[in-house]
């Protein structure tokens, strides 16, 4: 049985569509498309991004998505690239790292909201005072 990536390339050539044309249509880097056709899954972004690249490629060639995606998943497992569990673990680890552990005591956005509310209160008091007495002080 031939490799998934080889069959994918042969389908593209059979449709007489260039990598550049697919790249223009899908807005996916030709570097990623070449890596997909070479079976170099480690060079592709992980998780849902990798699957999105494959789905876009399949749509550009008007191929049956469900059967080709199953074949892609099997090829991915055979290649030893991280499967769905590894991708989610890596994703969760990146989220944890980027959130930076402990949360800040005062979010700067809330400070801006507090200043705005205080300013509106002072302005409201000034308008009320001027309307009732005709002067501020």
N, CA, C and O atoms as a MOPAC input file, in Angstrom:
PM7 MOZYME 1SCF
protein

 N      0.84400 1    -1.18300 1     0.00000 1
 C      0.00000 1     0.00000 1     0.00000 1
 C      0.88700 1     1.24300 1     0.00000 1
 O      1.85400 1     1.32100 1     0.75800 1
 N      0.56200 1     2.19800 1    -0.83900 1
 C      1.37800 1     3.40500 1    -0.91000 1
 C      1.04800 1     4.34000 1     0.24200 1
 O      0.01200 1     4.21800 1     0.89600 1
 N      1.93800 1     5.25300 1     0.46400 1
 C      1.79000 1     6.18700 1     1.58300 1
 C      0.71800 1     7.24000 1     1.27700 1
 O      0.47600 1     7.59000 1     0.12200 1
 N      0.09000 1     7.72800 1     2.34100 1
 C     -0.95100 1     8.74700 1     2.22600 1
 C     -0.43200 1     9.97300 1     1.48500 1
 O     -1.09400 1    10.48900 1     0.58400 1
 N      0.74900 1    10.43500 1     1.86500 1
 C      1.28700 1    11.65900 1     1.26900 1
 C      1.52500 1    11.48900 1    -0.23800 1
 O      1.30200 1    12.42100 1    -1.01100 1
 N      1.97500 1    10.30800 1    -0.65000 1
 C      2.19700 1    10.04800 1    -2.07300 1
 C      0.87400 1    10.04000 1    -2.83400 1
 O      0.78300 1    10.57700 1    -3.93800 1
 N     -0.15000 1     9.42700 1    -2.23600 1
 C     -1.46500 1     9.39000 1    -2.87400 1
 C     -2.05200 1    10.78800 1    -2.98200 1
 O     -2.70500 1    11.12300 1    -3.97100 1
 N     -1.81500 1    11.59500 1    -1.96400 1
 C     -2.30200 1    12.97600 1    -1.98000 1
 C     -1.63400 1    13.76500 1    -3.11100 1
 O     -2.30000 1    14.49200 1    -3.84800 1
 N     -0.33100 1    13.61700 1    -3.23700 1
 C      0.39900 1    14.30000 1    -4.30700 1
 C     -0.07800 1    13.82900 1    -5.67600 1
 O     -0.25200 1    14.64000 1    -6.58500 1
 N     -0.29000 1    12.51900 1    -5.83100 1
 C     -0.75900 1    11.98000 1    -7.10900 1
 C     -2.14700 1    12.52400 1    -7.46700 1
 O     -2.42200 1    12.80500 1    -8.63400 1
 N     -3.01400 1    12.67000 1    -6.47100 1
 C     -4.34200 1    13.24800 1    -6.71600 1
 C     -4.21800 1    14.69400 1    -7.18100 1
 O     -4.92400 1    15.12400 1    -8.09400 1
 N     -3.31700 1    15.44100 1    -6.54900 1
 C     -3.11600 1    16.83600 1    -6.96100 1
 C     -2.61200 1    16.89200 1    -8.39900 1
 O     -3.08900 1    17.69800 1    -9.19700 1
 N     -1.65300 1    16.03900 1    -8.72500 1
 C     -1.10500 1    16.02000 1   -10.08400 1
 C     -2.15100 1    15.55300 1   -11.08900 1
 O     -2.19000 1    16.04500 1   -12.21700 1
 N     -2.99500 1    14.61100 1   -10.69300 1
 C     -4.06300 1    14.12900 1   -11.56800 1
 C     -5.05800 1    15.24700 1   -11.89000 1
 O     -5.58000 1    15.32500 1   -13.00200 1
 N     -5.31000 1    16.10300 1   -10.91100 1
 C     -6.20700 1    17.25100 1   -11.11700 1
 C     -5.49500 1    18.41000 1   -11.83200 1
 O     -6.12400 1    19.39800 1   -12.21300 1
 N     -4.18000 1    18.27100 1   -12.00700 1
 C     -3.35000 1    19.29200 1   -12.66000 1
 C     -3.45600 1    20.64700 1   -11.94800 1
 O     -3.69000 1    21.68700 1   -12.56200 1
 N     -3.27300 1    20.58300 1   -10.63900 1
 C     -3.29500 1    21.79800 1    -9.81500 1
 C     -1.92700 1    21.92700 1    -9.15900 1
 O     -1.40100 1    20.96000 1    -8.60900 1
 N     -1.36200 1    23.11000 1    -9.22000 1
 C     -0.04600 1    23.33600 1    -8.62500 1
 C     -0.17800 1    23.62300 1    -7.12700 1
 O     -1.23700 1    24.02000 1    -6.64100 1
 N      0.91300 1    23.41400 1    -6.42600 1
 C      0.97000 1    23.73700 1    -4.98700 1
 C      0.68100 1    25.23000 1    -4.79100 1
 O     -0.03100 1    25.61100 1    -3.86100 1
 N      1.23200 1    26.06500 1    -5.66600 1
 C      1.03700 1    27.51000 1    -5.55500 1
 C     -0.44000 1    27.87900 1    -5.68300 1
 O     -0.92300 1    28.76400 1    -4.97600 1
 N     -1.15600 1    27.20400 1    -6.58100 1
 C     -2.58500 1    27.46500 1    -6.77400 1
 C     -3.35800 1    27.09500 1    -5.50400 1
 O     -4.23800 1    27.83900 1    -5.07100 1
 N     -3.02900 1    25.95000 1    -4.91400 1
 C     -3.69000 1    25.53800 1    -3.66900 1
 C     -3.35000 1    26.51600 1    -2.55500 1
 O     -4.20700 1    26.86600 1    -1.74300 1
 N     -2.10300 1    26.95400 1    -2.52000 1
 C     -1.67500 1    27.90600 1    -1.50200 1
 C     -2.45400 1    29.22200 1    -1.62400 1
 O     -2.87100 1    29.79200 1    -0.61700 1
 N     -2.64600 1    29.69300 1    -2.84000 1
 C     -3.42700 1    30.92700 1    -3.06200 1
 C     -4.87000 1    30.74000 1    -2.61700 1
 O     -5.44600 1    31.60500 1    -1.95700 1
 N     -5.44500 1    29.60100 1    -2.98600 1
 C     -6.85200 1    29.35000 1    -2.70200 1
 C     -7.11500 1    29.14900 1    -1.21400 1
 O     -8.11400 1    29.63600 1    -0.68600 1
 N     -6.22800 1    28.43900 1    -0.54400 1
 C     -6.45000 1    28.09200 1     0.86200 1
 C     -5.77500 1    29.04700 1     1.84300 1
 O     -6.07300 1    29.02500 1     3.03700 1
 N     -4.87000 1    29.88300 1     1.34100 1
 C     -4.08800 1    30.79800 1     2.20000 1
 C     -3.17800 1    30.03300 1     3.15900 1
 O     -2.85500 1    30.51800 1     4.24300 1
 N     -2.77300 1    28.83800 1     2.74900 1
 C     -1.83600 1    28.02000 1     3.53000 1
 C     -0.47000 1    28.14300 1     2.87600 1
 O     -0.35400 1    28.10000 1     1.65100 1
 N      0.54700 1    28.29200 1     3.68000 1
 C      1.91000 1    28.41300 1     3.17500 1
 C      2.26900 1    27.21100 1     2.30800 1
 O      1.95700 1    26.07000 1     2.65000 1
 N      2.92300 1    27.47900 1     1.19100 1
 C      3.34700 1    26.38100 1     0.31800 1
 C      4.35200 1    25.47900 1     1.03700 1
 O      4.45900 1    24.29400 1     0.72100 1
 N      5.07900 1    26.02900 1     1.99100 1
 C      6.01200 1    25.23100 1     2.80000 1
 C      5.25400 1    24.12800 1     3.54100 1
 O      5.71400 1    22.98800 1     3.60200 1
 N      4.08800 1    24.47000 1     4.10500 1
 C      3.28300 1    23.46800 1     4.80200 1
 C      2.69100 1    22.45600 1     3.82800 1
 O      2.59300 1    21.27200 1     4.15100 1
 N      2.30100 1    22.90600 1     2.65000 1
 C      1.74300 1    21.98300 1     1.66100 1
 C      2.80700 1    21.00700 1     1.16100 1
 O      2.53000 1    19.82300 1     0.97100 1
 N      4.01900 1    21.50700 1     0.95000 1
 C      5.11400 1    20.62100 1     0.54700 1
 C      5.41500 1    19.60300 1     1.64600 1
 O      5.66500 1    18.43200 1     1.35800 1
 N      5.39000 1    20.04800 1     2.90700 1
 C      5.63800 1    19.13900 1     4.03500 1
 C      4.54900 1    18.07100 1     4.10700 1
 O      4.83700 1    16.91000 1     4.39500 1
 N      3.30200 1    18.45900 1     3.84700 1
 C      2.20100 1    17.49300 1     3.85500 1
 C      2.40400 1    16.43800 1     2.77900 1
 O      2.24500 1    15.24500 1     3.03600 1
 N      2.75100 1    16.87300 1     1.58300 1
 C      2.95900 1    15.92900 1     0.48100 1
 C      4.21400 1    15.06400 1     0.68100 1
 O      4.30500 1    13.97000 1     0.12500 1
 N      5.15500 1    15.54200 1     1.45500 1
 C      6.37000 1    14.77100 1     1.72800 1
 C      6.19100 1    13.82300 1     2.92100 1
 O      7.05300 1    12.98500 1     3.18800 1
 N      5.06700 1    13.95900 1     3.63500 1
 C      4.83800 1    13.12800 1     4.81200 1
 C      5.62200 1    13.60800 1     6.01400 1
 O      5.80100 1    12.86400 1     6.97800 1
 N      6.09600 1    14.85500 1     5.96800 1
 C      6.86800 1    15.44000 1     7.05900 1
 C      5.90400 1    16.14400 1     8.01700 1
 O      5.86100 1    17.37200 1     8.07400 1
 N      5.13300 1    15.35000 1     8.76800 1
 C      4.09300 1    15.89500 1     9.62800 1
 C      4.64600 1    16.71100 1    10.78300 1
 O      3.94300 1    17.56100 1    11.33100 1
 N      5.89100 1    16.46900 1    11.15900 1
 C      6.50200 1    17.21700 1    12.25800 1
 C      6.71200 1    18.68400 1    11.87400 1
 O      6.80000 1    19.54300 1    12.75100 1
 N      6.79200 1    18.98000 1    10.56900 1
 C      6.97100 1    20.36100 1    10.12200 1
 C      5.66300 1    21.13000 1    10.06200 1
 O      5.66100 1    22.34300 1     9.85400 1
 N      4.54900 1    20.43000 1    10.24200 1
 C      3.24200 1    21.08200 1    10.22600 1
 C      2.88900 1    21.54300 1    11.63000 1
 O      3.35200 1    20.95900 1    12.60900 1
 N      2.07000 1    22.58500 1    11.73700 1
 C      1.60100 1    22.97200 1    13.06900 1
 C      0.80300 1    21.81900 1    13.67400 1
 O      0.27700 1    20.98200 1    12.94100 1
 N      0.71000 1    21.76900 1    14.97100 1
 C      0.04800 1    20.64500 1    15.62100 1
 C     -1.45200 1    20.78400 1    15.73000 1
 O     -2.02400 1    21.82900 1    15.42300 1
 N     -2.07600 1    19.71100 1    16.17200 1
 C     -3.48900 1    19.67500 1    16.52800 1
 C     -4.45600 1    20.06200 1    15.43800 1
 O     -4.36200 1    19.60500 1    14.29800 1
 N     -5.39500 1    20.92000 1    15.81600 1
 C     -6.45700 1    21.31000 1    14.89400 1
 C     -5.92100 1    22.06100 1    13.68500 1
 O     -6.54900 1    22.04900 1    12.62600 1
 N     -4.77900 1    22.71100 1    13.82300 1
 C     -4.20700 1    23.44000 1    12.69300 1
 C     -3.75600 1    22.46100 1    11.60800 1
 O     -3.97200 1    22.69800 1    10.42000 1
 N     -3.13500 1    21.37400 1    12.02100 1
 C     -2.67800 1    20.36100 1    11.07600 1
 C     -3.87600 1    19.75800 1    10.34400 1
 O     -3.84600 1    19.59000 1     9.12400 1
 N     -4.92700 1    19.43500 1    11.09500 1
 C     -6.12800 1    18.87000 1    10.47600 1
 C     -6.79600 1    19.89400 1     9.56200 1
 O     -7.33000 1    19.53100 1     8.51300 1
 N     -6.77300 1    21.14900 1     9.94400 1
 C     -7.34800 1    22.19900 1     9.10600 1
 C     -6.61200 1    22.33900 1     7.78000 1
 O     -7.22600 1    22.57300 1     6.74000 1
 N     -5.29800 1    22.19400 1     7.82600 1
 C     -4.49700 1    22.25500 1     6.59900 1
 C     -4.90200 1    21.11700 1     5.66600 1
 O     -5.10000 1    21.32500 1     4.46900 1
 N     -5.02200 1    19.91400 1     6.22300 1
 C     -5.39600 1    18.75300 1     5.40900 1
 C     -6.80200 1    18.93700 1     4.84300 1
 O     -7.03400 1    18.65800 1     3.66600 1
 N     -7.74000 1    19.40300 1     5.66700 1
 C     -9.11400 1    19.59900 1     5.19000 1
 C     -9.16600 1    20.64200 1     4.07000 1
 O     -9.85700 1    20.44100 1     3.07200 1
 N     -8.45300 1    21.73100 1     4.22600 1
 C     -8.42700 1    22.76100 1     3.18800 1
 C     -7.83100 1    22.22300 1     1.89800 1
 O     -8.31900 1    22.52200 1     0.80800 1
 N     -6.78500 1    21.43700 1     2.02300 1
 C     -6.13700 1    20.82100 1     0.86500 1
 C     -7.12500 1    19.91000 1     0.14600 1
 O     -7.23700 1    19.94300 1    -1.07900 1
 N     -7.84200 1    19.09300 1     0.92400 1
 C     -8.81400 1    18.16700 1     0.33600 1
 C     -9.94700 1    18.91400 1    -0.35800 1
 O    -10.39000 1    18.50700 1    -1.43200 1
 N    -10.41800 1    20.00100 1     0.24600 1
 C    -11.47900 1    20.80200 1    -0.37700 1
 C    -11.00200 1    21.42700 1    -1.67700 1
 O    -11.75400 1    21.49300 1    -2.64900 1
 N     -9.76200 1    21.88600 1    -1.70000 1
 C     -9.21200 1    22.49800 1    -2.91000 1
 C     -9.16100 1    21.49200 1    -4.05400 1
 O     -9.32500 1    21.86000 1    -5.21700 1
 N     -8.93300 1    20.21800 1    -3.72400 1
 C     -8.89400 1    19.17000 1    -4.75200 1
 C    -10.25600 1    18.50300 1    -4.94900 1
 O    -10.40400 1    17.61900 1    -5.79300 1
 N    -11.24500 1    18.93000 1    -4.16700 1
 C    -12.60200 1    18.37300 1    -4.21900 1
 C    -12.59800 1    16.86500 1    -3.96600 1
 O    -13.23700 1    16.09800 1    -4.68500 1
 N    -11.86500 1    16.45900 1    -2.92700 1
 C    -11.78900 1    15.05100 1    -2.54100 1
 C    -12.73200 1    14.80100 1    -1.37000 1
 O    -13.06900 1    15.72300 1    -0.62700 1
 N    -13.15500 1    13.54700 1    -1.20900 1
 C    -14.04500 1    13.13700 1    -0.12500 1
 C    -13.31000 1    13.30600 1     1.20700 1
 O    -12.32700 1    12.61600 1     1.47700 1
 N    -13.79500 1    14.22200 1     2.02300 1
 C    -13.06700 1    14.59700 1     3.23600 1
 C    -13.00700 1    13.48600 1     4.27700 1
 O    -11.93900 1    13.22800 1     4.83300 1
 N    -14.11800 1    12.82800 1     4.55000 1
 C    -14.14800 1    11.86300 1     5.65400 1
 C    -13.19300 1    10.68400 1     5.42400 1
 O    -12.45300 1    10.30700 1     6.33200 1
 N    -13.20100 1    10.10600 1     4.22900 1
 C    -12.32200 1     8.96100 1     3.99400 1
 C    -10.85600 1     9.37600 1     3.97900 1
 O    -10.00100 1     8.66200 1     4.50100 1
 N    -10.56800 1    10.51800 1     3.38600 1
 C     -9.17300 1    10.97800 1     3.34200 1
 C     -8.68000 1    11.36400 1     4.73000 1
 O     -7.51300 1    11.13600 1     5.05000 1
 N     -9.54500 1    11.94400 1     5.56200 1
 C     -9.12300 1    12.30200 1     6.92100 1
 C     -8.83500 1    11.04700 1     7.74400 1
 O     -7.90300 1    11.04100 1     8.54700 1
 N     -9.61300 1     9.99500 1     7.55800 1
 C     -9.33300 1     8.74000 1     8.25700 1
 C     -7.97300 1     8.19400 1     7.83700 1
 O     -7.19700 1     7.71700 1     8.66600 1
 N     -7.69900 1     8.26900 1     6.55400 1
 C     -6.40100 1     7.79700 1     6.05000 1
 C     -5.26900 1     8.67400 1     6.58700 1
 O     -4.18200 1     8.18600 1     6.89600 1
 N     -5.54000 1     9.97000 1     6.69100 1
 C     -4.52400 1    10.87700 1     7.24300 1
 C     -4.23000 1    10.52300 1     8.69700 1
 O     -3.06900 1    10.45800 1     9.10100 1
 N     -5.28400 1    10.29300 1     9.48400 1
 C     -5.09800 1     9.93200 1    10.89900 1
 C     -4.28100 1     8.65200 1    11.02700 1
 O     -3.40100 1     8.55500 1    11.88300 1
 N     -4.57300 1     7.66700 1    10.17400 1
 C     -3.82000 1     6.41100 1    10.21200 1
 C     -2.35900 1     6.65500 1     9.84800 1
 O     -1.45700 1     6.10000 1    10.47500 1
 N     -2.13200 1     7.48000 1     8.84100 1
 C     -0.77100 1     7.80400 1     8.41800 1
 C     -0.02600 1     8.55800 1     9.51800 1
 O      1.16800 1     8.34900 1     9.73000 1
 N     -0.73300 1     9.42000 1    10.20100 1
 C     -0.14700 1    10.19000 1    11.29800 1
 C      0.28800 1     9.26000 1    12.42800 1
 O      1.37200 1     9.41500 1    12.99100 1
 N     -0.56900 1     8.29200 1    12.75300 1
 C     -0.21900 1     7.32600 1    13.81000 1
 C      0.98100 1     6.48400 1    13.39400 1
 O      1.87700 1     6.23400 1    14.20000 1
 N      0.99800 1     6.04700 1    12.13300 1
 C      2.10800 1     5.22500 1    11.64600 1
 C      3.42900 1     5.97900 1    11.65200 1
 O      4.48700 1     5.39600 1    11.88500 1
 N      3.35700 1     7.28600 1    11.39400 1
 C      4.58800 1     8.07400 1    11.32500 1
 C      5.18100 1     8.34300 1    12.70200 1
 O      6.34200 1     8.73100 1    12.82500 1
 N      4.37000 1     8.13200 1    13.73700 1
 C      4.86200 1     8.36900 1    15.09400 1
 C      4.68500 1     9.80700 1    15.53300 1
 O      5.10000 1    10.17300 1    16.63300 1
 N      4.07100 1    10.63700 1    14.68500 1
 C      3.80100 1    12.02500 1    15.07900 1
 C      2.75200 1    12.01400 1    16.18000 1
 O      1.97500 1    11.06700 1    16.30100 1
 N      2.73400 1    13.07200 1    16.97800 1
 C      1.80400 1    13.13600 1    18.10900 1
 C      0.37300 1    13.03100 1    17.61800 1
 O     -0.03600 1    13.74200 1    16.70100 1
 N     -0.38500 1    12.13300 1    18.24000 1
 C     -1.79200 1    11.98000 1    17.90100 1
 C     -2.63400 1    12.99500 1    18.64200 1
 O     -2.11600 1    13.98200 1    19.16500 1
 N     -3.91000 1    12.75600 1    18.68600 1
 C     -4.83600 1    13.71200 1    19.29800 1
 C     -4.51800 1    13.94000 1    20.77300 1
 O     -4.58000 1    15.07700 1    21.24000 1
 N     -4.17400 1    12.86900 1    21.52800 1
 C     -3.88500 1    13.03300 1    22.95500 1
 C     -2.65400 1    13.89200 1    23.16500 1
 O     -2.65200 1    14.76400 1    24.03300 1
 N     -1.61400 1    13.66200 1    22.39100 1
 C     -0.39000 1    14.43700 1    22.51100 1
 C     -0.61200 1    15.89900 1    22.16600 1
 O     -0.03800 1    16.78400 1    22.80000 1
 N     -1.44300 1    16.15600 1    21.16500 1
 C     -1.71200 1    17.53000 1    20.76600 1
 C     -2.43500 1    18.28500 1    21.87500 1
 O     -2.09100 1    19.42800 1    22.17900 1
 N     -3.45200 1    17.63800 1    22.48900 1
 C     -4.19000 1    18.31500 1    23.54800 1
 C     -3.32400 1    18.52300 1    24.77300 1
 O     -3.44100 1    19.54700 1    25.44700 1
 N     -2.46900 1    17.58500 1    25.06700 1
 C     -1.56500 1    17.73000 1    26.20100 1
 C     -0.61400 1    18.89200 1    25.95900 1
 O     -0.38700 1    19.71800 1    26.84300 1
 N     -0.06400 1    18.94700 1    24.75600 1
 C      0.84700 1    20.04100 1    24.40400 1
 C      0.12000 1    21.37900 1    24.44500 1
 O      0.66800 1    22.36800 1    24.93300 1
 N     -1.11100 1    21.41700 1    23.93500 1
 C     -1.91100 1    22.63900 1    23.94200 1
 C     -2.16900 1    23.11600 1    25.37300 1
 O     -1.99100 1    24.29400 1    25.68400 1
 N     -2.59000 1    22.18900 1    26.24200 1
 C     -2.87800 1    22.54300 1    27.62800 1
 C     -1.62700 1    23.04100 1    28.33900 1
 O     -1.69000 1    23.97200 1    29.14100 1
 N     -0.50600 1    22.42600 1    28.04600 1
 C      0.75800 1    22.83700 1    28.65100 1
 C      1.13300 1    24.25300 1    28.20100 1
 O      1.59700 1    25.05500 1    29.01200 1
 N      0.93800 1    24.56000 1    26.92900 1
 C      1.21900 1    25.91000 1    26.42100 1
 C      0.30500 1    26.94000 1    27.05700 1
 O      0.75500 1    28.03400 1    27.39600 1
 N     -0.96500 1    26.61400 1    27.22600 1
 C     -1.90300 1    27.53800 1    27.86600 1
 C     -1.46400 1    27.81300 1    29.29600 1
 O     -1.44300 1    28.96300 1    29.73400 1
 N     -1.11200 1    26.75400 1    30.02600 1
 C     -0.68300 1    26.92600 1    31.41900 1
 C      0.54600 1    27.81700 1    31.50600 1
 O      0.62000 1    28.69700 1    32.36400 1
 N      1.52100 1    27.58900 1    30.61100 1
 C      2.73900 1    28.39300 1    30.62000 1
 C      2.46200 1    29.85800 1    30.30700 1
 O      3.03800 1    30.74800 1    30.93200 1
 N      1.58500 1    30.11000 1    29.34600 1
 C      1.32100 1    31.47600 1    28.91300 1
 C      0.44700 1    32.26100 1    29.87700 1
 O      0.45800 1    33.49200 1    29.86000 1
 N     -0.30300 1    31.57300 1    30.70800 1
 C     -1.14800 1    32.27800 1    31.66800 1
 C     -0.35600 1    32.76500 1    32.86800 1
 O     -0.81100 1    33.65100 1    33.59000 1
 N      0.79000 1    32.21500 1    33.08500 1
 C      1.69800 1    32.74000 1    34.09600 1
 C      1.32400 1    32.47400 1    35.53000 1
 O      1.50000 1    33.36200 1    36.36400 1
 N      0.83000 1    31.32900 1    35.86300 1
 C      0.61800 1    30.94600 1    37.25500 1
 C     -0.38800 1    31.80600 1    37.98900 1
 O     -1.58000 1    31.77600 1    37.68200 1
 N      0.09500 1    32.58800 1    38.97400 1
 C     -0.79900 1    33.37800 1    39.81400 1
 C     -1.36700 1    34.57000 1    39.05500 1
 O     -0.68400 1    35.20200 1    38.24900 1
 N     -2.60900 1    34.85200 1    39.32700 1
 C     -3.29300 1    35.96600 1    38.67400 1
 C     -2.88800 1    37.27700 1    39.35900 1
 O     -2.65200 1    37.30700 1    40.56600 1
 N     -2.81200 1    38.35100 1    38.58000 1
 C     -2.45300 1    39.65200 1    39.13900 1
 C     -3.54400 1    40.10800 1    40.10900 1
 O     -4.71200 1    39.74500 1    39.96100 1
 N     -3.14300 1    40.91900 1    41.11400 1
 C     -4.11700 1    41.36900 1    42.10400 1
 C     -5.13400 1    42.33100 1    41.50500 1
 O     -6.33000 1    42.19800 1    41.76600 1
 N     -4.68800 1    43.29300 1    40.71400 1
 C     -5.59700 1    44.26500 1    40.11200 1
 C     -5.34900 1    44.29900 1    38.60600 1
 O     -4.26800 1    44.66900 1    38.14600 1
 N     -6.35200 1    43.91100 1    37.86500 1
 C     -6.25400 1    43.93700 1    36.41000 1
 C     -6.30100 1    45.39400 1    35.96300 1
 O     -7.20500 1    46.12100 1    36.37600 1
 N     -5.35600 1    45.85000 1    35.13100 1
 C     -5.32500 1    47.24600 1    34.70600 1
 C     -6.61100 1    47.71300 1    34.03900 1
 O     -6.94900 1    48.89400 1    34.10900 1
 N     -7.33000 1    46.80100 1    33.39500 1
 C     -8.59500 1    47.20100 1    32.76500 1
 C     -9.60200 1    47.65400 1    33.80900 1
 O    -10.34100 1    48.61100 1    33.57800 1
 N     -9.64200 1    46.98100 1    34.95600 1
 C    -10.58500 1    47.36300 1    36.00200 1
 C    -10.22100 1    48.70200 1    36.62100 1
 O    -11.09500 1    49.44000 1    37.07700 1
 N     -8.94000 1    49.01100 1    36.63800 1
 C     -8.53400 1    50.32600 1    37.15200 1
 C     -9.09000 1    51.42000 1    36.24300 1
 O     -9.55300 1    52.45100 1    36.73000 1
 N     -9.04900 1    51.20600 1    34.93400 1
 C     -9.60000 1    52.17700 1    33.98400 1
 C    -11.10000 1    52.34000 1    34.16400 1
 O    -11.61900 1    53.45400 1    34.08700 1
 N    -11.79500 1    51.24300 1    34.40100 1
 C    -13.24100 1    51.29300 1    34.61700 1
 C    -13.53900 1    52.05900 1    35.90100 1
 O    -14.46900 1    52.86400 1    35.94100 1
 N    -12.76300 1    51.81600 1    36.94300 1
 C    -12.97800 1    52.51700 1    38.21900 1
 C    -12.76500 1    54.02100 1    38.05300 1
 O    -13.54600 1    54.81600 1    38.57700 1
 N    -11.72500 1    54.41700 1    37.33600 1
 C    -11.46600 1    55.84500 1    37.10200 1
 C    -12.60500 1    56.45900 1    36.29700 1
 O    -13.01900 1    57.58500 1    36.57500 1
 N    -13.11200 1    55.73900 1    35.30800 1
 C    -14.20500 1    56.25800 1    34.49000 1
 C    -15.47700 1    56.42700 1    35.32500 1
 O    -16.16200 1    57.44100 1    35.19500 1
 N    -15.80100 1    55.46600 1    36.16900 1
 C    -16.98700 1    55.56200 1    37.02400 1
 C    -16.84700 1    56.73800 1    37.98400 1
 O    -17.80200 1    57.48700 1    38.18700 1
 N    -15.67200 1    56.90700 1    38.57100 1
 C    -15.45400 1    58.02700 1    39.48700 1
 C    -15.58800 1    59.35600 1    38.75100 1
 O    -16.17000 1    60.30300 1    39.28100 1
 N    -15.05900 1    59.43200 1    37.54600 1
 C    -15.16400 1    60.66500 1    36.75200 1
 C    -16.61200 1    60.98100 1    36.42700 1
 O    -17.02600 1    62.13800 1    36.50300 1
 N    -17.38800 1    59.96900 1    36.06600 1
 C    -18.81200 1    60.17400 1    35.78300 1
 C    -19.56900 1    60.62500 1    37.02500 1
 O    -20.46900 1    61.46000 1    36.93300 1
 N    -19.21000 1    60.08000 1    38.18900 1
 C    -19.85800 1    60.48600 1    39.43900 1
 C    -19.57200 1    61.95500 1    39.74000 1
 O    -20.47600 1    62.70000 1    40.11800 1
 N    -18.31100 1    62.37400 1    39.57500 1
 C    -17.94200 1    63.78000 1    39.82300 1
 C    -18.64900 1    64.67800 1    38.82300 1
 O    -19.16800 1    65.72800 1    39.20100 1
 N    -18.67900 1    64.29000 1    37.55900 1
 C    -19.35800 1    65.07600 1    36.53600 1
 C    -20.84700 1    65.17300 1    36.83700 1
 O    -21.42800 1    66.25100 1    36.71100 1
 N    -21.47300 1    64.07500 1    37.22900 1
 C    -22.89300 1    64.07600 1    37.57900 1
 C    -23.17300 1    64.99900 1    38.75200 1
 O    -24.14100 1    65.75900 1    38.73600 1
 N    -22.31600 1    64.93300 1    39.77800 1
 C    -22.47900 1    65.81300 1    40.93200 1
 C    -22.37100 1    67.27300 1    40.50800 1
 O    -23.14900 1    68.10800 1    40.97100 1
 N    -21.41100 1    67.59400 1    39.62700 1
 C    -21.23200 1    68.96800 1    39.15100 1
 C    -22.44000 1    69.46100 1    38.36900 1
 O    -22.87200 1    70.59800 1    38.55600 1
 N    -22.98600 1    68.63200 1    37.50600 1
 C    -24.18000 1    69.01900 1    36.73200 1
 C    -25.35100 1    69.21900 1    37.67800 1
 O    -26.07600 1    70.20400 1    37.53700 1
 N    -25.56300 1    68.33400 1    38.62700 1
 C    -26.65800 1    68.46300 1    39.58900 1
 C    -26.51700 1    69.73700 1    40.42200 1
 O    -27.48400 1    70.47100 1    40.62700 1
 N    -25.30600 1    69.98300 1    40.89400 1
 C    -25.05200 1    71.17100 1    41.71500 1
 C    -25.31400 1    72.44900 1    40.91800 1
 O    -25.92700 1    73.38900 1    41.42300 1
 N    -24.83900 1    72.47300 1    39.66200 1
 C    -25.04800 1    73.65200 1    38.81500 1
 C    -26.51200 1    73.85100 1    38.47500 1
 O    -26.98800 1    74.98600 1    38.44400 1
 N    -27.23900 1    72.76400 1    38.21700 1
 C    -28.66000 1    72.87100 1    37.87200 1
 C    -29.48700 1    73.32100 1    39.07200 1
 O    -30.45900 1    74.05600 1    38.89800 1
 N    -29.13500 1    72.90700 1    40.26700 1
 C    -29.90800 1    73.24500 1    41.46700 1
 C    -29.57200 1    74.63900 1    41.99700 1
 O    -30.46100 1    75.32500 1    42.50200 1
 N    -28.32500 1    75.07400 1    41.89700 1
 C    -27.90500 1    76.32000 1    42.53900 1
 C    -27.34800 1    77.33800 1    41.55500 1
 O    -27.09900 1    78.47800 1    41.94800 1
 N    -27.15200 1    76.99400 1    40.35400 1
 C    -26.65800 1    77.92200 1    39.36000 1
 C    -25.15600 1    78.18400 1    39.45300 1
 O    -24.62100 1    78.97100 1    38.67200 1
 N    -24.49400 1    77.56100 1    40.35900 1
 C    -23.05000 1    77.69200 1    40.47900 1
 C    -22.47700 1    76.40000 1    41.07100 1
 O    -23.19600 1    75.62500 1    41.70200 1
 N    -21.17700 1    76.17700 1    40.86100 1
 C    -20.56200 1    74.94500 1    41.33600 1
 C    -20.12800 1    75.03200 1    42.77800 1
 O    -20.23300 1    74.04000 1    43.50000 1
 N    -19.63500 1    76.19600 1    43.23900 1
 C    -19.09400 1    76.27900 1    44.61300 1
 C    -19.76500 1    77.34800 1    45.39600 1
 O    -19.43700 1    77.55600 1    46.56400 1

